Amino acid sequence: MAYDSKGTLNKVMLIGRLGADPELKYTASNAAFLNLSVATNTSYKTPDGKVQDNTEWHRVVAWRKTAEVISQLVRKGTQIYVEGKLNTRSWEDKDGNKRYTTDIVADNIQLLGGRGDRNNAQENKSSQSDDSPEPDMSQADSDDSDDLPF
C-alpha cells in the first residue's frame, strides 16, 4: 500500500541506547510488535561553567519481522540506530480522560557498538521492515483493549 505524503516529511533518525530489555508481544491478529525505550544524551555548559547532562527518552515501536529479529539481538544498554516516523495516538484511561502518546514507528533498526558491546558478536546486523505497512492502531476498536500493543 502506498501513501501520499502531500509534500510533507515525517522522518526520525536516532542513535541511542536501550533503557530496558526488549519484550516481544503479539496482537490478537498475531502481528509481532516490540516496544523499545531508547535514550539519547546531550550535554551543555551552564553559565557558571558546569557541564549539565540531559537525557531524552524515546518510545520506539517495531513491527513484524523487524520486531522478531531485533528482540533476539538487543538487550538493555545496546546502542542502536533507528529510522522511522512519528505516530501520535490517543485513548481513554480508566477514569475517562483522553490521553495521548507519540511513538517512533521504526522502518529500520541497526545495531551499533564496538569492542566490549555485548552485541558485537552479531557484527552490527541490521534489520529492514517488510514492505507492508504497520497496523493503524489509531483505528483500533476501543472495546478490544487486549489487542493494543501498549
Protein Blocks (a to p, Z undefined) as FASTA:
>chain_A
ZZdekhpacddddddddfbdcdddddfkopacdddddddddddddfkopacddddddddd
dehjlmmmmmmmgcehiacdddddddddddddfkopacdddddddfbdcdeddehiaklm
noopacdddfbdcddfklpcfklmmlpcZZ
